[in-house]
Amino acid sequence: MYQIYRHTLVDDESIIKEFANEGVNGFVYNIDTLKNAKGVVVLSFVQGKSGKINE
């Protein structure tokens, strides 16, 4: 089996503020929440993997 997802903890305040300013995709009510966060977990996926090894 493949682990096709990754959890990344971001605790750098400047990166979190960048997420707040540029990464909310119009969900403006999330801006203040992000700006006050001490950490943000980013969930990402490995492209081209299905989670199962074909034998």
PyMOL Python script that loads the backbone (N, CA, C, O; Angstrom):
from pymol import cmd

cmd.read_pdbstr("""\
ATOM      1  N   MET A   1       0.840  -1.194   0.000  1.00  0.00           N
ATOM      2  CA  MET A   1       0.000   0.000   0.000  1.00  0.00           C
ATOM      3  C   MET A   1       0.882   1.253   0.000  1.00  0.00           C
ATOM      4  O   MET A   1       1.966   1.273   0.583  1.00  0.00           O
ATOM      5  N   TYR A   2       0.394   2.269  -0.657  1.00  0.00           N
ATOM      6  CA  TYR A   2       1.057   3.563  -0.657  1.00  0.00           C
ATOM      7  C   TYR A   2       0.350   4.494   0.323  1.00  0.00           C
ATOM      8  O   TYR A   2      -0.871   4.437   0.468  1.00  0.00           O
ATOM      9  N   GLN A   3       1.100   5.332   0.979  1.00  0.00           N
ATOM     10  CA  GLN A   3       0.488   6.429   1.717  1.00  0.00           C
ATOM     11  C   GLN A   3       0.476   7.598   0.750  1.00  0.00           C
ATOM     12  O   GLN A   3       1.498   8.250   0.533  1.00  0.00           O
ATOM     13  N   ILE A   4      -0.694   7.859   0.168  1.00  0.00           N
ATOM     14  CA  ILE A   4      -0.777   8.849  -0.904  1.00  0.00           C
ATOM     15  C   ILE A   4      -1.008  10.264  -0.388  1.00  0.00           C
ATOM     16  O   ILE A   4      -1.023  11.214  -1.171  1.00  0.00           O
ATOM     17  N   TYR A   5      -1.186  10.411   0.903  1.00  0.00           N
ATOM     18  CA  TYR A   5      -1.394  11.750   1.437  1.00  0.00           C
ATOM     19  C   TYR A   5      -0.273  12.112   2.406  1.00  0.00           C
ATOM     20  O   TYR A   5       0.376  11.247   2.994  1.00  0.00           O
ATOM     21  N   ARG A   6      -0.072  13.399   2.548  1.00  0.00           N
ATOM     22  CA  ARG A   6       0.973  13.916   3.429  1.00  0.00           C
ATOM     23  C   ARG A   6       0.369  14.988   4.320  1.00  0.00           C
ATOM     24  O   ARG A   6      -0.431  15.803   3.862  1.00  0.00           O
ATOM     25  N   HIS A   7       0.747  14.989   5.578  1.00  0.00           N
ATOM     26  CA  HIS A   7       0.383  16.060   6.507  1.00  0.00           C
ATOM     27  C   HIS A   7       1.654  16.871   6.771  1.00  0.00           C
ATOM     28  O   HIS A   7       2.688  16.312   7.137  1.00  0.00           O
ATOM     29  N   THR A   8       1.571  18.171   6.585  1.00  0.00           N
ATOM     30  CA  THR A   8       2.703  19.037   6.846  1.00  0.00           C
ATOM     31  C   THR A   8       2.259  20.116   7.834  1.00  0.00           C
ATOM     32  O   THR A   8       1.294  20.839   7.582  1.00  0.00           O
ATOM     33  N   LEU A   9       2.964  20.218   8.949  1.00  0.00           N
ATOM     34  CA  LEU A   9       2.657  21.252   9.930  1.00  0.00           C
ATOM     35  C   LEU A   9       3.487  22.488   9.619  1.00  0.00           C
ATOM     36  O   LEU A   9       4.716  22.434   9.570  1.00  0.00           O
ATOM     37  N   VAL A  10       2.798  23.596   9.409  1.00  0.00           N
ATOM     38  CA  VAL A  10       3.462  24.870   9.147  1.00  0.00           C
ATOM     39  C   VAL A  10       3.323  25.716  10.406  1.00  0.00           C
ATOM     40  O   VAL A  10       2.212  26.005  10.849  1.00  0.00           O
ATOM     41  N   ASP A  11       4.461  26.114  10.982  1.00  0.00           N
ATOM     42  CA  ASP A  11       4.416  26.965  12.175  1.00  0.00           C
ATOM     43  C   ASP A  11       5.187  28.268  11.989  1.00  0.00           C
ATOM     44  O   ASP A  11       5.394  29.016  12.945  1.00  0.00           O
ATOM     45  N   ASP A  12       5.602  28.533  10.778  1.00  0.00           N
ATOM     46  CA  ASP A  12       6.291  29.781  10.447  1.00  0.00           C
ATOM     47  C   ASP A  12       5.228  30.877  10.255  1.00  0.00           C
ATOM     48  O   ASP A  12       4.398  30.796   9.349  1.00  0.00           O
ATOM     49  N   GLU A  13       5.268  31.900  11.123  1.00  0.00           N
ATOM     50  CA  GLU A  13       4.233  32.934  11.107  1.00  0.00           C
ATOM     51  C   GLU A  13       4.131  33.663   9.772  1.00  0.00           C
ATOM     52  O   GLU A  13       3.032  34.031   9.357  1.00  0.00           O
ATOM     53  N   SER A  14       5.255  33.877   9.093  1.00  0.00           N
ATOM     54  CA  SER A  14       5.203  34.591   7.812  1.00  0.00           C
ATOM     55  C   SER A  14       4.508  33.754   6.735  1.00  0.00           C
ATOM     56  O   SER A  14       3.793  34.301   5.895  1.00  0.00           O
ATOM     57  N   ILE A  15       4.708  32.453   6.754  1.00  0.00           N
ATOM     58  CA  ILE A  15       4.037  31.574   5.783  1.00  0.00           C
ATOM     59  C   ILE A  15       2.548  31.491   6.093  1.00  0.00           C
ATOM     60  O   ILE A  15       1.723  31.501   5.180  1.00  0.00           O
ATOM     61  N   ILE A  16       2.200  31.409   7.372  1.00  0.00           N
ATOM     62  CA  ILE A  16       0.783  31.367   7.754  1.00  0.00           C
ATOM     63  C   ILE A  16       0.089  32.656   7.318  1.00  0.00           C
ATOM     64  O   ILE A  16      -1.041  32.613   6.832  1.00  0.00           O
ATOM     65  N   LYS A  17       0.749  33.794   7.486  1.00  0.00           N
ATOM     66  CA  LYS A  17       0.161  35.064   7.042  1.00  0.00           C
ATOM     67  C   LYS A  17       0.015  35.095   5.523  1.00  0.00           C
ATOM     68  O   LYS A  17      -0.941  35.668   5.000  1.00  0.00           O
ATOM     69  N   GLU A  18       0.959  34.481   4.818  1.00  0.00           N
ATOM     70  CA  GLU A  18       0.842  34.382   3.357  1.00  0.00           C
ATOM     71  C   GLU A  18      -0.366  33.534   2.978  1.00  0.00           C
ATOM     72  O   GLU A  18      -1.108  33.882   2.060  1.00  0.00           O
ATOM     73  N   PHE A  19      -0.565  32.418   3.687  1.00  0.00           N
ATOM     74  CA  PHE A  19      -1.780  31.610   3.463  1.00  0.00           C
ATOM     75  C   PHE A  19      -3.025  32.467   3.672  1.00  0.00           C
ATOM     76  O   PHE A  19      -3.960  32.421   2.872  1.00  0.00           O
ATOM     77  N   ALA A  20      -3.033  33.250   4.751  1.00  0.00           N
ATOM     78  CA  ALA A  20      -4.198  34.075   5.073  1.00  0.00           C
ATOM     79  C   ALA A  20      -4.463  35.113   3.990  1.00  0.00           C
ATOM     80  O   ALA A  20      -5.614  35.370   3.638  1.00  0.00           O
ATOM     81  N   ASN A  21      -3.398  35.707   3.466  1.00  0.00           N
ATOM     82  CA  ASN A  21      -3.562  36.779   2.485  1.00  0.00           C
ATOM     83  C   ASN A  21      -3.802  36.278   1.071  1.00  0.00           C
ATOM     84  O   ASN A  21      -4.458  36.958   0.281  1.00  0.00           O
ATOM     85  N   GLU A  22      -3.281  35.092   0.732  1.00  0.00           N
ATOM     86  CA  GLU A  22      -3.339  34.653  -0.665  1.00  0.00           C
ATOM     87  C   GLU A  22      -3.969  33.281  -0.889  1.00  0.00           C
ATOM     88  O   GLU A  22      -4.177  32.884  -2.035  1.00  0.00           O
ATOM     89  N   GLY A  23      -4.277  32.553   0.180  1.00  0.00           N
ATOM     90  CA  GLY A  23      -4.699  31.175  -0.021  1.00  0.00           C
ATOM     91  C   GLY A  23      -6.083  30.810   0.466  1.00  0.00           C
ATOM     92  O   GLY A  23      -6.368  29.626   0.648  1.00  0.00           O
ATOM     93  N   VAL A  24      -6.954  31.778   0.682  1.00  0.00           N
ATOM     94  CA  VAL A  24      -8.266  31.439   1.232  1.00  0.00           C
ATOM     95  C   VAL A  24      -9.348  31.277   0.164  1.00  0.00           C
ATOM     96  O   VAL A  24     -10.492  30.967   0.495  1.00  0.00           O
ATOM     97  N   ASN A  25      -9.009  31.478  -1.098  1.00  0.00           N
ATOM     98  CA  ASN A  25      -9.936  31.255  -2.218  1.00  0.00           C
ATOM     99  C   ASN A  25     -11.310  31.890  -2.005  1.00  0.00           C
ATOM    100  O   ASN A  25     -12.331  31.259  -2.275  1.00  0.00           O
ATOM    101  N   GLY A  26     -11.340  33.116  -1.529  1.00  0.00           N
ATOM    102  CA  GLY A  26     -12.604  33.819  -1.359  1.00  0.00           C
ATOM    103  C   GLY A  26     -13.304  33.562  -0.035  1.00  0.00           C
ATOM    104  O   GLY A  26     -14.324  34.194   0.240  1.00  0.00           O
ATOM    105  N   PHE A  27     -12.803  32.670   0.785  1.00  0.00           N
ATOM    106  CA  PHE A  27     -13.400  32.401   2.088  1.00  0.00           C
ATOM    107  C   PHE A  27     -12.832  33.401   3.093  1.00  0.00           C
ATOM    108  O   PHE A  27     -12.016  33.046   3.944  1.00  0.00           O
ATOM    109  N   VAL A  28     -13.269  34.648   2.984  1.00  0.00           N
ATOM    110  CA  VAL A  28     -12.670  35.743   3.743  1.00  0.00           C
ATOM    111  C   VAL A  28     -12.815  35.579   5.253  1.00  0.00           C
ATOM    112  O   VAL A  28     -12.017  36.127   6.013  1.00  0.00           O
ATOM    113  N   TYR A  29     -13.822  34.831   5.694  1.00  0.00           N
ATOM    114  CA  TYR A  29     -13.991  34.626   7.137  1.00  0.00           C
ATOM    115  C   TYR A  29     -12.861  33.778   7.726  1.00  0.00           C
ATOM    116  O   TYR A  29     -12.722  33.712   8.947  1.00  0.00           O
ATOM    117  N   ASN A  30     -12.053  33.130   6.882  1.00  0.00           N
ATOM    118  CA  ASN A  30     -10.913  32.346   7.368  1.00  0.00           C
ATOM    119  C   ASN A  30      -9.651  33.183   7.575  1.00  0.00           C
ATOM    120  O   ASN A  30      -8.705  32.715   8.208  1.00  0.00           O
ATOM    121  N   ILE A  31      -9.619  34.390   7.065  1.00  0.00           N
ATOM    122  CA  ILE A  31      -8.407  35.206   7.125  1.00  0.00           C
ATOM    123  C   ILE A  31      -7.978  35.475   8.565  1.00  0.00           C
ATOM    124  O   ILE A  31      -6.822  35.241   8.917  1.00  0.00           O
ATOM    125  N   ASP A  32      -8.895  35.965   9.402  1.00  0.00           N
ATOM    126  CA  ASP A  32      -8.537  36.273  10.793  1.00  0.00           C
ATOM    127  C   ASP A  32      -8.152  35.012  11.560  1.00  0.00           C
ATOM    128  O   ASP A  32      -7.237  35.040  12.383  1.00  0.00           O
ATOM    129  N   THR A  33      -8.845  33.913  11.294  1.00  0.00           N
ATOM    130  CA  THR A  33      -8.518  32.650  11.954  1.00  0.00           C
ATOM    131  C   THR A  33      -7.086  32.249  11.628  1.00  0.00           C
ATOM    132  O   THR A  33      -6.331  31.871  12.523  1.00  0.00           O
ATOM    133  N   LEU A  34      -6.708  32.327  10.362  1.00  0.00           N
ATOM    134  CA  LEU A  34      -5.349  31.971   9.963  1.00  0.00           C
ATOM    135  C   LEU A  34      -4.313  32.934  10.537  1.00  0.00           C
ATOM    136  O   LEU A  34      -3.259  32.504  11.006  1.00  0.00           O
ATOM    137  N   LYS A  35      -4.604  34.217  10.504  1.00  0.00           N
ATOM    138  CA  LYS A  35      -3.632  35.192  11.011  1.00  0.00           C
ATOM    139  C   LYS A  35      -3.338  34.995  12.493  1.00  0.00           C
ATOM    140  O   LYS A  35      -2.257  35.355  12.959  1.00  0.00           O
ATOM    141  N   ASN A  36      -4.280  34.430  13.237  1.00  0.00           N
ATOM    142  CA  ASN A  36      -4.096  34.199  14.671  1.00  0.00           C
ATOM    143  C   ASN A  36      -3.633  32.782  14.994  1.00  0.00           C
ATOM    144  O   ASN A  36      -3.415  32.458  16.161  1.00  0.00           O
ATOM    145  N   ALA A  37      -3.481  31.936  13.982  1.00  0.00           N
ATOM    146  CA  ALA A  37      -3.097  30.535  14.211  1.00  0.00           C
ATOM    147  C   ALA A  37      -1.620  30.414  14.563  1.00  0.00           C
ATOM    148  O   ALA A  37      -0.783  31.132  14.015  1.00  0.00           O
ATOM    149  N   LYS A  38      -1.309  29.517  15.467  1.00  0.00           N
ATOM    150  CA  LYS A  38       0.082  29.214  15.830  1.00  0.00           C
ATOM    151  C   LYS A  38       0.656  28.124  14.932  1.00  0.00           C
ATOM    152  O   LYS A  38       1.872  27.962  14.838  1.00  0.00           O
ATOM    153  N   GLY A  39      -0.232  27.375  14.271  1.00  0.00           N
ATOM    154  CA  GLY A  39       0.192  26.322  13.355  1.00  0.00           C
ATOM    155  C   GLY A  39      -0.944  25.973  12.418  1.00  0.00           C
ATOM    156  O   GLY A  39      -2.116  26.113  12.770  1.00  0.00           O
ATOM    157  N   VAL A  40      -0.602  25.522  11.235  1.00  0.00           N
ATOM    158  CA  VAL A  40      -1.583  25.123  10.229  1.00  0.00           C
ATOM    159  C   VAL A  40      -1.138  23.783   9.658  1.00  0.00           C
ATOM    160  O   VAL A  40       0.028  23.614   9.299  1.00  0.00           O
ATOM    161  N   VAL A  41      -2.058  22.836   9.573  1.00  0.00           N
ATOM    162  CA  VAL A  41      -1.753  21.554   8.955  1.00  0.00           C
ATOM    163  C   VAL A  41      -2.204  21.613   7.496  1.00  0.00           C
ATOM    164  O   VAL A  41      -3.355  21.930   7.195  1.00  0.00           O
ATOM    165  N   VAL A  42      -1.267  21.301   6.601  1.00  0.00           N
ATOM    166  CA  VAL A  42      -1.554  21.289   5.170  1.00  0.00           C
ATOM    167  C   VAL A  42      -1.641  19.832   4.739  1.00  0.00           C
ATOM    168  O   VAL A  42      -0.721  19.051   4.982  1.00  0.00           O
ATOM    169  N   LEU A  43      -2.744  19.470   4.103  1.00  0.00           N
ATOM    170  CA  LEU A  43      -2.944  18.118   3.599  1.00  0.00           C
ATOM    171  C   LEU A  43      -2.677  18.127   2.102  1.00  0.00           C
ATOM    172  O   LEU A  43      -3.273  18.912   1.364  1.00  0.00           O
ATOM    173  N   SER A  44      -1.783  17.256   1.656  1.00  0.00           N
ATOM    174  CA  SER A  44      -1.469  17.165   0.228  1.00  0.00           C
ATOM    175  C   SER A  44      -1.463  15.699  -0.194  1.00  0.00           C
ATOM    176  O   SER A  44      -1.417  14.798   0.644  1.00  0.00           O
ATOM    177  N   PHE A  45      -1.511  15.477  -1.492  1.00  0.00           N
ATOM    178  CA  PHE A  45      -1.577  14.127  -2.038  1.00  0.00           C
ATOM    179  C   PHE A  45      -0.474  13.904  -3.057  1.00  0.00           C
ATOM    180  O   PHE A  45      -0.036  14.841  -3.725  1.00  0.00           O
ATOM    181  N   VAL A  46      -0.028  12.662  -3.175  1.00  0.00           N
ATOM    182  CA  VAL A  46       0.990  12.292  -4.146  1.00  0.00           C
ATOM    183  C   VAL A  46       0.274  11.989  -5.460  1.00  0.00           C
ATOM    184  O   VAL A  46      -0.526  11.057  -5.538  1.00  0.00           O
ATOM    185  N   GLN A  47       0.561  12.769  -6.475  1.00  0.00           N
ATOM    186  CA  GLN A  47      -0.092  12.616  -7.769  1.00  0.00           C
ATOM    187  C   GLN A  47       0.328  11.310  -8.436  1.00  0.00           C
ATOM    188  O   GLN A  47       1.499  10.933  -8.405  1.00  0.00           O
ATOM    189  N   GLY A  48      -0.640  10.627  -9.038  1.00  0.00           N
ATOM    190  CA  GLY A  48      -0.349   9.428  -9.809  1.00  0.00           C
ATOM    191  C   GLY A  48      -0.318   8.144  -9.000  1.00  0.00           C
ATOM    192  O   GLY A  48       0.007   7.090  -9.545  1.00  0.00           O
ATOM    193  N   LYS A  49      -0.643   8.200  -7.726  1.00  0.00           N
ATOM    194  CA  LYS A  49      -0.674   6.979  -6.894  1.00  0.00           C
ATOM    195  C   LYS A  49      -2.108   6.759  -6.437  1.00  0.00           C
ATOM    196  O   LYS A  49      -2.815   7.711  -6.108  1.00  0.00           O
ATOM    197  N   SER A  50      -2.528   5.516  -6.420  1.00  0.00           N
ATOM    198  CA  SER A  50      -3.901   5.213  -6.064  1.00  0.00           C
ATOM    199  C   SER A  50      -4.051   4.705  -4.650  1.00  0.00           C
ATOM    200  O   SER A  50      -5.169   4.636  -4.141  1.00  0.00           O
ATOM    201  N   GLY A  51      -2.961   4.347  -4.003  1.00  0.00           N
ATOM    202  CA  GLY A  51      -3.045   3.803  -2.667  1.00  0.00           C
ATOM    203  C   GLY A  51      -2.943   2.288  -2.641  1.00  0.00           C
ATOM    204  O   GLY A  51      -2.949   1.693  -1.564  1.00  0.00           O
ATOM    205  N   LYS A  52      -2.851   1.652  -3.802  1.00  0.00           N
ATOM    206  CA  LYS A  52      -2.763   0.196  -3.858  1.00  0.00           C
ATOM    207  C   LYS A  52      -1.703  -0.200  -4.862  1.00  0.00           C
ATOM    208  O   LYS A  52      -1.623   0.363  -5.954  1.00  0.00           O
ATOM    209  N   ILE A  53      -0.887  -1.175  -4.486  1.00  0.00           N
ATOM    210  CA  ILE A  53       0.130  -1.690  -5.386  1.00  0.00           C
ATOM    211  C   ILE A  53      -0.504  -2.742  -6.298  1.00  0.00           C
ATOM    212  O   ILE A  53      -1.141  -3.681  -5.821  1.00  0.00           O
ATOM    213  N   ASN A  54      -0.328  -2.582  -7.582  1.00  0.00           N
ATOM    214  CA  ASN A  54      -0.842  -3.573  -8.527  1.00  0.00           C
ATOM    215  C   ASN A  54       0.165  -4.726  -8.613  1.00  0.00           C
ATOM    216  O   ASN A  54       1.336  -4.515  -8.927  1.00  0.00           O
ATOM    217  N   GLU A  55      -0.293  -5.913  -8.338  1.00  0.00           N
ATOM    218  CA  GLU A  55       0.609  -7.078  -8.358  1.00  0.00           C
ATOM    219  C   GLU A  55       0.409  -7.908  -9.592  1.00  0.00           C
ATOM    220  O   GLU A  55       1.084  -8.922  -9.769  1.00  0.00           O
TER     221      GLU A  55
END
""", "prot")
cmd.dss("prot")
cmd.show_as("cartoon", "prot")
cmd.util.cbc("prot")
cmd.orient("prot")
